[in-house]
Amino acid sequence: MKKKRPVLQDVADRVGITKMTVSRYLRNPEQVSVALRDKIAVALDELGYIPNRAPDMLSNATSRAIGVLLPSLTNQVFADVLRGIEAVTDEANYQTLVAHFGYNPQKEELQLRSLLGWNIDGVILTERTHTPGTLRMLEVAGIPVIEVMDSVTPCLDMAVGFDNVEAARQMTQAILSKGHRHTVYLGARLDERTLQKQRGYEIAMREAGLTPRSVMMEDASSFSAGCDLLREAQRLYPETDSLFCTNDDLAVGAMFECQRQGLQVPSQMAIAGFHGHDISQVVTPQLATVLTPRDRMGREAAALLLARIAGETSTCQPLDVGFEISEGGSI
């Protein structure tokens, strides 16, 4: 049987004070005498009291909470961005309400509606493609909005990110500079950034007078997906001598498949990834990858959002946090 959740009156009865005093303590402990503070704290602890913030958040002008919409909970990229966001929001005593939408714009709209119902003070978005319903709600809500992961595509309000097309172009150039000529791009999810990286890859291939070739899948990326995509590339384009992957998961999976097939990396198959996850540093050979400052992206986005919430009105250009090409030992 579900246990009855303790309410303010239970805490008040335990200490022998009014419910209003407990409420005042929860809002601001300084408003209550030191002697009472300790007693209330003990009672809250003993009863396992869980504050219900919903009425406060819905009635106050500010909730001291921001919403964060993430397309994936399994992708390390967004875990790193969220860590950066929370480093700033924790320090500022703001809560982050996180919702997941699985790269689905319709689900993003549903999740945003739910977050806005909690009267959040601002929202961090991780995609640039939104439904008309999402755009309408953001306009009506009138709260600050910041989009991350992209510094080039037109944004709704503020943005923090990097140039995905240029990063992919430079990584492809790095592969080609080693003498490889049959580079294939491996992509998954087919989300906007996967397509931006494909565009950067194609630009570099054409600049070198080569034919771009891509092998893509709609499923989420994973190590096993990297194995499958490499095998598909070999089937479709037997001359394939190098791979540029939309992320490190696919790249490491392709590397494992090369080891299974007895192919030497990079002499028989060069491989590059994207984002610079921890695993890229410890595989042998070390994976060539694009290093992206995800923690910094989260921190900068949260800081800009909180500044805007606090009333700073300076309009700023999208903040480009840049990227680095790490050639590792795999190309």
Buried (B, 14 or more C-beta within 10 A) or exposed (E): EEEEEBBBEBBBBBBEBEBEBBBBBBEEEEEBEEEBBEBBEEBBEEBEBEEEBEEBBEEEEEBBBBBBBBBBEEBBBBBBBBEBBBBBBEEEEBBBBBBBBEBBBEBBBBBBEEBBEBBBBBBBBBBBEBBEBBEEBBEEBEBBBBBBBBBBBEBBBBBBBBBBBBBBBBBBBBBBEEEBBBBBBBBBBBBBBBBBBBBBBBBBBEEEEBEBBBBBBEEBBBBBBBBBBBBBBBEEBEEBBBBBBBBBBBBBBBBBBBEEEEBEBBEEBBBBBBBBBEBBEEBEBBBBBBBBBBBBBBBBBBBBBBBBBEEEEEEEEBBBBBBEBBBBEBB
